[in-house]
Amino acid sequence: MSFQHPLRNSSVGVSLSSAPPEKISDDPWANKTTQSTVTCAYHAYVAGYWRAVTVFWCKNLMSHTLNLIINNLEGEACYNCKIDLKPWLFWSKKGGKSFELEGCQVDIHWDFRSAKFSGSPEPASDYYVAIVSDEEVVLLLGDYKKKAYKRTKARPALVEAILYLKKENVFHRKTFSTRAKFDERKNEHDIIVESSTGGPRDPEMWISIDGIVVIHVMNLQWKFRGNQTVMLSRQPVQVFWDVHDWLFSTPGTGHGLFIFKPGFPEPEDDKDSSSYGGQSDTSDGSMYFSTRSVSASAEFCLFLYAWKIE
């Protein structure tokens, strides 16, 4: 459904040709080389309408790229801006592109010259990526906000973009980390999942947020699927996990899935029991089920795909 911006100024830009968007797969095994990926999906007001904007970071042994994919009104990917982050000789880490989207000019500016990374293909700090439409910065990534506004000479958006989905593929032997913001008014949280699935002891798992263990699962071979609600600064966050493939599949062929969703669980009376497969009560009162049946809603959700490597 499209919404008309109440204060939109009409603006027509010069038509620029653009290559069709590349087909991008979130499945790391679709490629022969293992690659870490981060996918962020936004609702942003671009060229006069609310549109889905996908931000796709990808890193493997050979390349490190960012793809910005903007949909048209039919929901089809109509423009893909690919930025190569690999520091090849003579390559500039600062640049911009312009294109026309349904009669309106859209500009993209970026600066990765000072970007700092901490293992993820997505920078941790000291960078910006800005999408400008109708003289507004309709989507701004990174912490160099002042530099972005100075470079673009555009004002902040009257209606800010909304992040509603983040998916990340992480590869490690036993420790998997990511970052997420469950409230736009607060800072990002550092999330770490650690596991011990080998050795003489029973397998167990820890989920830490901001350095504090919020979930500790012992006897993981019996509790490989589950959910629990934790409190972060008085905010409830539901945590779901499914690590069946860690324990019962050939190493490297399956992932553990972790879902983090703000808010309290729905009351039992409001749930459709048919949407959850194989529920069973446990000694601590939690309900365990396959998280593969959980779908993303309009509210924010973080999906962490944790791939164990030997």
Buried (B, 14 or more C-beta within 10 A) or exposed (E): EEEEBEEBEEBEBEEEEBEEBEEBEBEBEEEEEBBBBBBBBBBBBBBBBBBBBBBBBBBBEEEBBBBBBBBBBEEEBBBBBBBEBEEEEEEEBEEBBBBBBEEBBBBBBBBBEEBEBEEBBBBBEBBBBBBBBBEBBBBBBBBBBEBBBEBBEBEEBEBBBBBBBBBBBBBBEBEBBBBBBBEEEEEEBBBBBBBEBEEEEEBBBBBBBEEEEBBEBEEBBEBBBBBBBBEBEEEBBBBBBBBBBBBEEEBBEBBBBBBBBBBEBEEEEEEEEEEBEEEEEEEEEEBBBBBEEBEBEEEBBBBBBBBBEE
